[in-house]
Amino acid sequence: MAGLYNQTIVSQVQQANDIVDVIGEHISLAKKGKEMVGLCPFHEDHRPSLYVNSAKQIYKCFACGAGGDVFKFLQMRENLSFPQAIERLAERVAIKLPARAAKDQTTEHPADVDPNELARVNEWAAKYFQKNLTDEDKGKNTRHYIAQRKITPQSVKKWRLGLAVANGDLLKAAKKRKIPTKLLEQAGLIVAQMGTKTFGDKFANRLMFPITDVTGRVIAFGGRALDDRGAKYINSPTTALFDKSNSLYGLQQARHHIVSTGLAIVVEGYTDCIMAHQCGCENVVASLGTSFTAGHGRILRRYAKKVVLVFDSDTAGVEAANRALEVCVSQRIDIKLASVPQAKDPCDFLLTDGKEPFDQLVEDAVDVFRFKWNRLIEAFGTERTLVDNKAAIEEFLQTVAAAVWSGKLPAIDRGLIVNRLSKIIATDAKEINAELAKRIKTAARVASYPDTILTKNQKVQSLDLGSGFFAEAQREILEVLLNEPKLFEIVKPNITAELFEVPILKQIATILFKMLNRNPDVRLADILAAAESVEEGSVIVDLAHAGEQKANFKSRLTGALDAVKRYQAQERKSRIKATEDQTKFLRRVSENTEKENPHSLGMV
């Protein structure tokens, strides 16, 4: 796909998208010296490892090895190809790109779904649903329902609420716009009708809640039934853009408030989240009606220092919160739990009691260990079976194990907890510690499983950069030129990119030498923009950083070129010797053959 967009366009898009701004849309960044630093989104980062350099327009994680420019970040973060990352960033800053040739669109990754295309069709659908809601006739009843729920017109606009009408309506409208059926299916907007080869709308007669990512792209939808047919709430299915276990409703709207307060408040439903913001609690997000997951924890850890889970007071809400606590402890986030009183959900509580009581509810949230401890005491204070008591103990030990592993539970506190538990259940503290040790190992093993993106990073990290003095000389040349491109004048008469034997280094040398032949003042950002793969970008950043640390550019380059000459001389000697050895061998064979067969070789 090289050359799909020319370098002028690529540079224009790159320069219009400051890397600090783009990465700052995905993680919380703080200033550290001349750079910005944050938790790396590509591995389980517990202390900020990702450094972003505004002057050089590069990022580098010193833990997992990920690195590159703004394009490489988007490629890794959103699993995009290089052209897709260009298109995504061009769209972000409203740069109009020349249309791709149809053959290019289909041959790049024929089996892949283009996330940019899904985002565009979702955006169209969101606008279509909004249009239905504002339609005088179609949206009348739904607008009345929204008003009954005390959702203001300002909130309707802020959250882009919409209306899905009768089944088949969206599909019909899409056909008029010539939107491919396959694309609608990939976006989860239509589904195959049971027992037929036809399609129908995924959402019909529902109040629609567009779900956006942190940058504001519409990645999915939630729909609330407006009649008694079907489930009360449904979400879009998992797509190339959306996975509810790794998405939070309202993150785009709440992100800045979460960063400024250091606190994220998590509720369960769409209306809970909307009402919280409407009442002035703007650091609230929703878990899309599902249990709080490790993915949710990873996302919030980038922005928040503390998390408070606010759930319904019914049994299901408490159980959901209980499951979430272990996830949060394993993610090393300070986590507390608040339960809404009087069997209300957060939306109703905010409407009847207001912002201040809700703030107090959050303020009074119970610490994770206190919550678990209270559950254990409660279990032994009621007439429960032996099996129930055993389950309560195991549940508590599992939480303590996760806390010990994550470093959130000091040794003294662990000893006190074990001693108190020993007295409650009349079991020796040694036995409890032994059980705890097993669970700590399990917690460590589970938490060490890498996610998909980390696996990609590990591939980047384990790239073979060669060994021996010649491979080292190749790296040295690139390290110097990436920092002092004007020294290419010394390199140019002596070697070409073809000399590089290590594949990844040869790829980088080809890009670099080509650019330096045109412009000796080329920037690191320009070189990165010309490298399409994530692997190339990561190695370029590594080489540039290593070269900067070593400095002494001219003397190191001279030494590397001398090493190359020595290698070439050795290679020439080896080739000459190999030729001589082969000649000697053939001569011996010929002589031996003549002795054995005097009639051979024309000796009749």
N, C-alpha and C positions, 0 to 999 in steps of 0.2 A: 504493500500500500504506500510505499515511498512515493512522494511527489503528488499525492492526491490534492494537497493544498500547498501552494508554493511558499517559499521561506518568508517572503514579504508578508503574506497573510498570517502565517504562524507567529511571526514576530509581533505583528500588530495585536493579535489576540493576547499573546503573552504579556506585552507591555501594558495592556488595558486591565489586566487582572493581577493586581498586586498579591504576591504570595501570602503575605501576612493577613490580608483581608480574606482571601479564599480559605486558608487553613483555619483562620479564626471563626469561620462559619461552621466549622466541624468540631473544633475543640477550643477550650479556654486557654488563651495564651497570656503569659505574664512576662514583663521585661526582666532580662537578666544580662547586665552589661550592655553590649551593643546588639544583642540578639533577643529574640522572643523564645520562650520555652513553654512546653505543655506536655500533657500525657500523650504518649504515642498511641494512635488508634489502631496500629497494626500488630500490637502484641499486648500481653497482660502487663501493662505499665503501672507501677505503684508509686514511682517517684518520677517527676518529669524528665524524660529522656530525649524528647523531640525538640531540636533547636531549629529555629527559622531565622534566616539571615536576610533582612530586607535589602541591604546594599547589593548582595550577590543574587538575590531572588532564588535562593535554594533552601531546602530543608534537609536535615540529617538526624536520624535516630542513632544514638551511640549505644543503644542496648540491642536492638534487633537488626541494625544495618540498613534499614530502609533509607532512601535518600533520592534527591532529584530536584526537579523544578515543579512549577505549578501544574504542568500537564501530567507528570508522573504521579503527583499526589492524587489527582482526580482519577487517573487510571487505576491505581491501587485501591483508593477509597470506594469507588463506585463500580469497579470491575469493568472499565471501559477500554476500548482499543484507543490507539493514539488519535486517529481521526475523530472518534466519538468524543474524546476529551477536548479536542479543539472546538468541536461543535457545541459542546456543553458550556465551555467558557465564553465562546462567542455569543451564545444566547444570553448568558448572564449579564453581559455588558452591551447587548443590543447591537452587535456587529453583524452585518448581513454577509454571509458567506456565499460564494458561487455554488450553484447546485451541483451535487455529486452526480456523476454519470450513473445511470441505472445499473450498468454492469458492475460498477464499483460497489454499489450498495448491496448487491447480492452475492458477490464473490469473496468479500472480505472474510466473513465468518458465516457461511451459509446456514449453519445450525444454530447460531446464536441469536438472541433477541437484543435489539438495540435499545438500551434503557432510555436514550434520548427520545426515541420514537414513542415509547410507552408514556413518557412524561408529557409529550406533546398531545397525545390523544386523551390522556387524563385531564389535561388543562382544558381541552375542548369540551370534554364531558362535564367538568365542573361549571364552566360557563353556561352550558346547555341546561344543567339542573337549576342554576341560579335564574336563568331566563324563565323556566317553568314556574318557579316560586313567585316571581314578580308579575307573571301573567295574570291579568284581572280575573279571568274565569278559572284557569287551571289551578292557580295557587291560593284561591280564596279560603278554602277550608283549612289548608295547612298554615296559612298566615294566622288564622284565628287560633289554631292549636298552639302555635309558637307564642302568641300573645298570652294565652292561658298559662303557659309555662313561665311567664314573666321574663322571657328573653327579649331584650330590647332591639329595635331596628339597628342600632349601632353595633350590637353584638352579631346580628344576622349578617351585616356587611363585613365586620372584622373576621368572622369565621367562615364566610362565604357559604352559608347554608343554602341548600337547594332542594329541589323536589324531583323525584323520579315518579313519573305517572304510569300509565298502563303498560303492561308487558308488550314489548315490540316497538315502543315509541322511540327509544334511543337508537335502536338498530335501524329503523326507518330513516331517522334524521341523519345517521352516519352514512347511509347509502347515498343520500342526496348530496352529501359532501364528498362522496367517493372515497371514504375511509375504508381501507381493506378489512374484511370480516376477520381475517387471521389476526390482524393487529388488535382489534377489539377483544378477541378471545384471549390473546396473550396478556392484555391489560386487565383481564378479569371482569370486563364490562358486560360480556355476553357469555352464555353457557349453552352447551348442547342440550336440547330438549330430550327428556328421557324416552328411549325407544324410537327416536327419529333421527334423521340426519340434518334437521333444521336447528336453528339457534333462537334463543330468547334472551331478553334482558336479564342480567343478574339481579338488578334492583328494580322493583315495581311497586308503586304506591307507598313510597317511603320518604321520610324526611332525610335528606342527604347531608353528611358531614365529610367534606374533603379532608383527607389526611395528608399533611405535607411533611417533607423532611426539614432538616434544620435550615436549609437554604430557601425554603418556600416552594419547592417543586411539589406538585400534586403527585403523590406516589400511590394512593389508594383511596377508598371510600368506606365509610360506615353508613349504614342505613337503618333508621328506626321505623318499624311498621306503623302504618296509619290505620290499619284495620286488624282484625283478629286472625288473619291468615299468615301462617309461617312464623318463624322465630321473631321475637320482639326486636332484637338487634342482630344484624349480620355485617361482616366485614368483607372486603375484597379478598379473594384467595391469594396465596403466596405467588408472587411474580418475580421477575428479574429486578424489580424496583422495591418490592414490599415483602416484609416478613414481620408479622405482628410481634414476634418475640424480640425483635430488634428495632421496634418503632415505638415512639411515644407521641400521643396526640397533644398538640399544643407546644411542642418543643420550640418551634420557630418563634411563636409569640412570647414564650416564657424565658428563652435562653438568656437574654441580657439581664433580666431581673434575678435569675438564678445565680449568675456570675456575681452581680453586685451585692447580693445578700449572702451568698455562699450556701444557700439553702434551697433544696428542691422539695416541693410538696407533691406527692403522688396520690391521685384519686383513681377511681375505677372507670367512670363513664364520661362520655362526651359532654353531657349537660352539666355534670359535676364540675368539669374543667371550665366550661364556658361561664357558668354562674360565678365561679371563684374569681375569674378575671373581671367579670362585670361588676363584682362587689369590691374590686380593688386589690385582690390577692393575685398578683400577676406572676408569681413564681410557681404556678401550679401546672402540672402535666397529668395526662391520664394514660393508664396502661392498656387501653383499648379493650377493657372488659375481661382481660385475661390475667392470670397470676403474674406477679412481678418476677421477671426472669433475670438470668445472668447477663443477657444482652442488654436489658434495661439498665442494670447496674453499671455495666461498662460505659454506656452512653452518658449517664448522669455523673459518673466519676470525673468526666472531663470538664464538667462545669461546676459541680457542687462539692462542698466540703461535708455537708450533712444532708440527709434525706429523712423526711417524715412521711410515712405511709398513713393515709387517712382512708379508712374503709368503713363500710356500713356496719352497724352494730349487730346485725344478724349473724347467725352461726357461720354461714358461708363466707361472710366478710372476714371474720376472725380467723377462720381456717386459711383463707387466701393470704392474709397478712402473716400468719405463722409460717407458711411455706416460703414467703418472700424474705423472711428474716435471715435464714441461712445463706441465701444468695447474696444478700447485702454484706453480711459479715465476711464471706469468702472473697468479696470484691474489695474489702478493706475500706468501706465507707461507714462513717458514723450514722447509724440507723436508729430511728425511734418509731414508735407506733402510736397512733391516735385513733380511737374508735368513736364514731359519732353516737351520742346518746339518744334515748327515746325512740329507738328503732327507725331512725331517719337515715336518709342518704345525705351526702354532703350538700347536694343541690337544695334539698328541702330545708336543711339546717341553716344554710346561708340565707334563704328567703325568709325564714321565720325569725331567726335570731340575729343575723347580720354579720358584718366583718369582724368586729371586736371579739365576740364569743368564739368565732372560728379561729382567729389569731391566738386566743387563749388556749383553745383546744390543741393547737399545734405546739404552743409553748409548754403545755403540760404533758406532751407525748412521753410515753414510757420507754425507757432504754431497753434495747433488745434483750439483755440478760435479765432485767427485772421482769419483763414480760414472760420470758421462758420460766423464770423462777416462780412467778405467780401461778403459772399454769401447773407447775409441778406440785406446789403446795395445795392448790385447788384439787388436784387429782387425789392427793392423799387425805384431803379433808372431807371427801364425800364417800359414799358407799359404792365404791367401784371394784371391779373384779381384779384379780391378780394380773391378768393379761393387760387390762387398762393401765394399771400402775407401771408394769414393765415397759409398755409403749411410751408412757410419759417420761420415764427415766432415760430411755434410749434417745428420745427426741431432744431432751435437755443436753445429754452428753454430746450429741452430734453438733449442737450449736457451740458448746464449749470447745470442742475439737476444732471447729472451723475458726473460732476466735483465736485459739492458741497458735494455729498454723499461720494465720494472717498477721500475727504480732500485736493484736488488739487486746490481749489479755495477759497482764504481767504475771510472773511466777507466783507472787504473794497472793494475788486475787485467785489464781487457779487453786492454790493450796487451801484457801478459805472456803471456796466453793466445794471442793472435794470433801473437806472435813464436815461441812454442814450437810451435804448430801449423805455422807456416811452415817451421821446421826439420825437423819430422817428415815433412811431405809434399812438401818441396822446392818450395814455391810462394811467390812474392813476397807479403809482408805486405799490400801495397796491394790485390792481387787478393782476398785473404781479407777485408779490410775492406770492399771493394765488395760482396762476396757477403753479408757480415754486414749491411750497410746495407739491402739489399733485404729481408732476413728481419725486420729490426727494423720496417720499414714494415708488413709483413704481420702481425706480432705485434700492433702497435698497432691495425690495422684490425679484426682478429678480436676483440680484447678490447673494442673499442668497440661491438660489436653489443649493443643493449639486450635484456634479457629482457622477458617479457610485462608484468611488474609495472612495470618502468621506463617502458614505453610508456604505461601508464595515468598514471603520474606526469607524464610529459611533457605529456599532455593537460591535466592539472590545472594544470601550470605555464603553459601557453600560453592559458589562458582569457582571453577578452577582457573586461577591466575598464573599458573605455571610455577616451576621451581628451578633452581640453579641460577648461575650468574647471568645467563643470557636472558632468561625471563625477567630477572631483576632489573637488567639494563633496559628492557622494553618498558617496564613500569616506570622506571626513573625518567626516561625520556618524556613520557606522557605526563608524569607528575610536574615536571618542569614547565612544559609547554602550556599546560592548563593554567599555570600561574603567571608565566612570562612568555606570552605568545610571540613576542618580537624575536626571541631566540631561535625561532624557526629558520631564520636565515642561515644559522650555523648547521642546522639539521638537513635542510633541503638538498645541498649538494652531495650528501653522504648516504642517505637512506630513503626508502619509500615505505609506504604502509605494507607493501607486500612482504617486507622483511619480517614483520611481526608474526610469530608462529602460534602464540596463544590466541585462540579464536576470538574471545571477547575483547582482548587488547587490539587485535587486528581490526575488528569492527569499529572500535573507538578511534584508532589511528586513521582509518579511512575517512571517517567523518571530520576529524580534526585537521588532517593535512589538506583535505579539499577546501575547508573553510579558510585555513591560513594562507593558502595559495591565492585566495581572493582578497582577503583582508587580514593584515597582520595585527590589527587592533581588536580582533574578535573577543567578545565577552563570554564568560563562563555560561551565562544564561542563554546566549545564542547557540552555543555548542549543545547544551542540554535540549534546546528546542529542536535541534536537528536530529537528535537521537530518539527514535520512536519507542524503543522497548524500556520497560521498567528496569530490567537488569542492567542495560547500558547506562541509564541515568544514575542508578545506585553506585556503579563502579566508577563513573566519572566523578561523582561527588567524593567518593572515598579517595581516589587518586589526587584530586585537587586539594583535599584536606591534608593528606599525608605530605604532599609537596610543600604546602604552606608551612607545616610544622617543621620541616627539615631546612627550608630556605637554602642559601648558598647555591642559587639556581645555575649560574654559569659554570662553576667548577664541577657541580654534580652532573651537568649535561656533558661536559668535556669527558668526565670519567666514564659516563655511560656510553658515549660514542667510541671511546677507546676500547671498552669492553666488547662492543659490537664488532670493531675491527679485529680484535683478537679472535673472537668467535668465527668471523668470516675467514680469517687466516687458517684457523684450525680446520674449518670445514673444507677449505681448498686442499690442505694437506691430506685430509682424510679421503677426499675424492680422488686425488692423485694416487695415493697409496692403494685405494680400493681398485683403481684402474690397473695399476701395476700388478697387484695380486691376481686380478682376474686374468690379465695377459699371461702371467707365469703359469697359472692353473691350466689355461687352454693349451699352452705350449706343452706342458707335461702330458696332458691328455692326448694331444696329437702324437707326441713321441711314443707314448705307450701303445697307442693304437697301431702305429707303424711297425713296432716290434712284433706285436701279436699277429698282424695281418699285413704282410708285405705287399699284397695285391691291392690293398685299399689306397685311397687318395691318389688314384691314377698311377700307382707304381707297378702296373702289369708289365 
